[in-house]
Amino acid sequence: MEKVDSRTVLMEVREALASADREQLRALSARVHPHALAEVLPELTVEELVVLLRLLGDEEVAQLIAELDPRVAAQLLRSLSHTQAADILEEMDPDDATDVVEELPIVEAEDILRRMAPEEARYIRELMRYRPESAGGIMTPEFVALSPEITAETALRTIRRLAAEKEVIYYVYVTDERDRLLGVLSLRDLVLARPSTRVGDLMLRDVVKVPVDADQEEVARLIREHHLLAVPVVDPEQRLLGIVTSDDVADVLEEETTEDVERLGGSQPLEEPYITARVRHIVRKRVGWLLLLFVA
């Protein structure tokens, strides 16, 4: 990917939108990193955003919006009609879409959810029940679960059919008729197995999993320690609710590192941005360290 200045990217995007040049826009999208392209979206006018949607389509625009901070993404969606916002959210991964919806005013969020496809809206409503900092809050309900009784051949046919709909299929989970997690197997094991072998005979029963209310930092630690691409999330009855992928915890690890650096620098991390934080809150967080440094 080419490294381009944000002002240059914005200028090229506006040039492509002014001439409604889809090919120029797609060429730019292929040339620069998606995050660099996403960063210029808040600079566009409503009219330019509408043209962008028409030229790129809901799916590509959704991928760009997912690159933004949820607060920024929510403000961006508020500039569009609720129907357009619903179409974009439908194309986003459920966990990313949930982060954005939670930043919208309640009334607007409800209206947008009502305009979404029922299944996609249901996923988001279910994820909104959990704390944002918990395993349930960062998981995605898009995973592949199979019965232990089917053969490897049938399993592979099922996976091919579901591949376009699921976020990640590095692991295949095995569940019983009540959705309880029984085991896990990799695609490699499935491909190398004899076609007639039962999935239940291939799976690993010792599964690294997390409860739905586990703290997100604990989930990130498990993924990092066990070198996993994803970890399953279960409820108290061991029913499989979703998975947390390594991508999902990347931001968590970054936040954790930032907090550690702030503490090393002699300050407590704030729970909200400086711009919106109250003066009393900032003083309470900082004054102790400042006094200690002054005495030292």
N, C-alpha and C positions, 0 to 999 in steps of 0.2 A: 504494500500500500504506500502511496506517495504521501509525504508529509507536506501539507499545504497550510498556509496562514488562514485563520478563520475568516478574515475580511475578504480574502481572495475567494474562499469557498462561497461566502454569502453573495459576492458579486456574480460569480458564475451561476449560482442557483437562480438568482433574480433574472439574469440574462436568459437562461433557459425557460423560466416561467413566463417571461414577457413575450417570448416568441412561441410559447407552447411547444417547445422542442423536446419531445420525449427521449429521443436518442441521445441528445446532449446531456440530459439529466441522468440517464442510465450510465453513460460513459463516465460522468463525474462520480456517480455512486460506486462504480467499479474501481475507480482510481484512488479515492481517498478512504480513510477508515470510517466505518459507520458512525462512530462517536463524533468525529469531526464534522460530519454532515448533520448529525442530530443537533449539535450545539447551535447551529444557525437557525433552526426552526423557530425558536421564540422571537427571532428578529423579523420574521415574515409577517405581513399583514394578513388579515382574515381572507381577503380575496386571493392572495398568493398561496395560502394554505389550501384553499379550495381547488386551485389549479394543480397544486402538487398532488392532491388526492386523486384528481382525475387522470394525471399523467402516470403516476407510479402505482396507484391502486392501494386499497386498504392494507393489504398484507405487508407490502414494503414500507409504507408509512408507519405501520404498527411496530415493525422491527426497529425503525429509527427512534420512535418515541420511547421504546423500552430502554434505550441507551441513556435517557435523561433521568435526572433526579425525579422521583415521583411527584414532588411538589410542583416542579417546573412542568412536568408532563400534564398534571391536572389543570394547571392554568392554561396550557395550550389547548386542551380538549374543551375547556369552557368557552373558548373563542369560536368553536364550531357549533353546529346544531346538535341537539341531543341524539338525533338519528345517526349523524356522521360519527359522533363520539362512540356510540354503541357499536357501529360497524368496525371501528378501529380496535376497541377493547376485545371484541370477539376474536380478532386475529392475534392478539397477544397471548403469551403463556399465562395461564390462570393466576399464578403467583405474582407475576409482574402486573397484571391487570388489577389484581386486588390492592396492591400497594398504591396504585394511582387512584382507584375508586375511594379508598380511605382518606385521600386528601381532598376530595370534593365535598361541598356542602351536602348535608344529608338529603335534602329535598331533590337537588339536582342528581345526586347519585342514584336515588330510587327511580327517578324518571328514566335515566339512562339504562338502568338494569332492566326495567320493564320493556324497553325497546330491543333488548338483546335476545338472542336465541335462548329459549328456556334452559337448555342444558348448560350453556356457558354462564348464564346468570346464576344458576344453581351452584356451580363450582365456586364462583366468587363469593356468594352469600355464605357458603359453608366455611371458606377460608377466613372470612371476616369475623367468625365466631371466636377465633383464637387470638391470643396476644401476638402483636406484631413481632416481638422478640423471641417467640417460642418456635419449636419445630413445626407446629401446626401453622404458624403465621408465615413461614417461609417455604413450606412444602408445595409441591405441585401434585394435583390428583391425576396427572397423566402418566400412567405406568402400564406395564404389561403383566397381567396375572393369569396363570394357567392352572388347570386342574392337574393333580398328580397322576390321574388315570389315563390321560391322553398320551399318544406316542410322540417320539421326537419328530417324526415326519409331519404329523398333524400340527404340532407346535410351531414348526417352521412355516407352514402354510398360514397359520394364524398371525404370526409375527409379520410376515410379508404384507398381509392385508391391513394390519394396524400401523405399520411403520410410518405412514405419512401423518397419522393423527397424534402420535405420542412424542413427548419431548426428548426422551432418551431411552434407548433399548440396549444399553450395555449389559444390563442384568435382566433376567426374567424371574419374576417372583411366582411362587407356587402357593396357592391358597385352597382351603377346603370350601364346602358349600356355604359356609357361614362367613366367608371372607377372612378367616383367621390365617395368619402367615405361618406356613409350614416349612418353607425352605427357599433357596435361591440357587440359580445356576447361570453360568455365563453363556453368551452366544457361542463361544468357541466350543464348549463342551457339548452344546446342542448340535452344532454342525458336524462334529466329529463322531457323534453317537450313531449306533445302528438305527435305521429308520423305525424299527419295531420296538425299540427300548422305551419303557415307560418314563415319563418325566419324573415321577416319584422316585425312581431308582437312580436318576442322575443328579438330583438336587442335593445341595449341602444343607443339613439341618441346623447347623450352628450359625445362625444369622446374626450379624451385627445390626442392631436396630435401636431406635430411640422412641421413648413415649411421646405422645403428642404435645405434652406440656413441658418437655425438656427445654432448657435455655438454649438459644441459638449458638452461644459460644461453646457449649458442651457438644452440640451437633458438629460444629466446625472442627473441634478438637478430635472427635472420633474419625471424621473423614480424613483429616490430616494424618493421624497416627496409623490408621489402617490402610492408607493409600487407596481410598475408595473413590469411585466416580459418582456414587450415589448411596444413600442410606435410607432404608424404609422407615416409615413413621407408623406406629401402631397405637390403638386405644387401650384402655385397661383390660379389655377382653381379647387383646392380641389381634384384633382385626386390622388389616392393612388399609390405611387411610390415604397415604400418599408417599412421595419420596422427596428427599432433599438432595439436590445434585451439588457437585463441586462448584458449579457456577453460582448456585444460590448462596453459598457461604463465602464466596470471594469477597463480597462487600463486608461481611461480618468480620473476616480476618483483617481487612483493611481498617475498619473501625477500631478493632481491638489493638492493632499496632499503633494507631494514632493516639489512643488513650494512654498506652504505655509510654509513648514518647512525651506526651504532655506531663505525665507524672514525673518522668525523669527530669523534665524542665522545671519542676517545682510548682506545678499547677494541677488542679483537678479538672477533668474534662466536664464541660457543660452538657446538659441534656438537651439544650436547644441552641440555635445559632445566636451569635453575639448580637446580630441586628435586631432580633425579636426578644432577646433576654432582658428581664427587668434589672435595673441597676442594683437593687437590694440582693437579687439572686447572684449576680456577678460578684458583688462585694463579699457575700457569705462564702462563696466558693474560693475566692482568691486571697482574702485578707490574712488568713492563717499562715499560708505559705509566705506571703510577703513579709509578715512580722518575723517569721522564723529566719528568713534570709537577711532581714535587717539586723537582727541580733547576731547572726553569724558573721 
